[in-house]
Amino acid sequence: MSPTLTHIALHVPDLDACVDFYERFCGMHVFHQREAKGSRIVWMAEPGKERAFIFVIMPGGTDRALAANDYSHFGFALESRQAVDAIADLARQAGCLIWAPKQEPYPVGYYCGLRDPAGNYVEFSYGQPLGPGADDLPVC
């Protein structure tokens, strides 16, 4: 049997702020939450992907404070360059834009980056061989 990646679990300093961020910018929703070990644990997913890949978000973390040259991130694909620009505009207004929209050679594509309330970086891209539009692109 081959392993299948199903979730990422994150300890965050402000659970509600992170839930709001992933709902607002990533289109994820809370589909399960429970009390455990004296705190609330939240499961979030993209609609329709609740059995494929989720974020488990738990309180008690510290701000990640990533270095300026640290490109660790979660990646979300969008359907167009305009969608990347729209997310960047929302993030700029919210004060969480860290990488303005930029075009890079294939397979990176067009992307921007946001910082979530826990300090994690989140990339939104178009033109990568993953997600929407990937069927029209060559495999790396």
N, C-alpha and C positions, 0 to 999 in steps of 0.2 A: 504494500500500500504506500502511495506517495502522500506526504503531508500536504494539507491545503491551508493556506493562510486565511483565517477567519476573522481576526480582530486585532486591534491594538488597544492596550489599556493604558490610560494616562492618569496620573495623580496631578491635580491642578490646584492652585491656590484659591481660586474663586469658581466654584462649580457652576453657579447660575450664569456668571459672565461668559464662561466657556460654552455652555449650552446655548445661550443667546447668539454667540458668535457663529457656531456651527449651523444653527438654524438660519440665521440671516445671510451669511455669505456662502455657505456650502449646500443649502437646501436640504440638510439632514433634519431628521425629526426624532424625538424621543419615542421609542416604542416599548420600552420596559424600564422600570426603575424599582428599586427595593431598598429597604433598610438593611444594612449589614455592618457589623463591627462598629456600631454606634454612629454610622453616617449613611448618607444616601448615595447609592450607586446608580448611574444612568447609562443606559444602552442607547446609542444613536446610530442611525443608518440613513442612507439615501432611500427614498420611497421605492419599494419593490425589491430592495436588496437586503432586507432584514435577515435573510438566511445565507447571505453570501459573504458580506464583510461589514463589520461594525466597529465603532469606537466605544469602548467602555470608559466612562469618565467618573473619577472618584475624587473627593476632596482630600486635602492633606499634602499637596505638592508644593514645591517652591518654584518661583519664576526661573525659567530656563536660562535667561540672560545669555543667549548665543552670541558668540563673537561675530564681528562684522564680516569675517571671511568664512563663516560656517554656513554652508548651504543645506544643512539637514532640513528636510521639509516633508510635508504631506502633499501629494499632488492630485489636483482635480482637473479633469479635462472639460473644456467648454466647446460649444458648437461653432464659435466664430471668433474672429479678432475683435469684433464689436462687443461680444460678450465679455472678453478679457478687459477691454477698455471700460465697460460699465462697472465691473467688479472693482477695478482700480479707482474709478471715480467715487464709488461708495466708500471704499477703504480710505481714500484721501480725506473725504469729509469726516470719517469716523476717527481719523488719526492713527490708522494701523497699517498704512501702505509702507512697505519697506523696499520693494523693488518696483519701480515704475515699469509700465509695459515696454518690452524690448523684444526685438526679433533676433534670434540666434540661428545658426545653421542647423539643418536637419541632423539629428532627430529632435533637437530641443524645441524648435518652433517659436511661437510668439507667447510670451508669458508675463505675468506680474506676480508679486509676492506680498503677502500680508503677515502680520504678527498677531497670533491669537492672544487672549488675555493671560495665558500661562507662559507665553514666550516662545511657543512653537511657531515655526514658519510654515505657511500654507501657500503653495503655488497654484495658480490658475493658468492653464495653457490651452493653446489651440495649435494644431499642426504637428503634434507628436504622434508616433505610431501606436497610440493607446487612446481608448475612449472615442467620443464622437468624431466622425470623419476619418478614423484610422483605416477603414476599409479602402479608402481612396489613396493611401500612401504606401510606399514600399516598406517591408519589414526591415529593421536595422540589421 
